Amino acid sequence: MPRSDPGAGGSPSGVRSRTQRAILSAAVSVLTRDRAATLADIAQSADVGRSTLQRYFPDREALLTAVYADSVRVLDAVIATAEPDRGTPSQAIERLVPALFDLGDRVVFRYGDGWERATSAGDREIAALMRRGQDEGVFDPEPSAAWLTRVFWTVLGAGWQAVEAGELARPEAASMVLRALENGMRPG
């Protein structure tokens, strides 16, 4: 039976695929909290030995590259599923925030320091939503759509980090993210 989890990555068949997914999932979680985490730290979090991790990813750079690519793939899939081009720009934001909120570690990893920001399909969809919101008078026309896109990702990441730090409960944080985006991007 095929997996519907957007984080599943690759073929759902066999132990190898499950192990690779476990390593990638653990790596994004560990590295979001500690960019200096060792391969041993990641292997422990994935519940595999370091030698097993290195059979899949021979060095730290290979693992980081794979985690980045997997995060882009997962985020792009969730963005596409949320259909940012459907409905009003505000309705699209209201679908995107909850859809992406539980992927906060991937958002922080993807848009955190230390990565060149290659534009992905999801980035283009968010930027198109921002331009559409500006054209329809819903979002402030003054800043560029690229700026509003950065604001979107930054506020989303900040909400997730507040939950991780125990400052806010998840529902409250998601609500605060929506409120900050609605108030911060409107014209005026």
Buried (B, 14 or more C-beta within 10 A) or exposed (E): EEBEEBBBBEEBEEEEBEBBBBBBBBBBBBBBBEEEBEBEBBBBBBEBEBEBBBBBBEEBEEBBEBBBBBBBBBBBBBBBEBBBEEEEBBEBBBBBBBBBBBBBBBBBBBBEEEEEEEEBBBBEBBBBBBBBBBEEEBBBBEBEBEEBBBBBBEBBBBBBBBBBEEEBEBEEBBBBBBEBBBEEBEEE
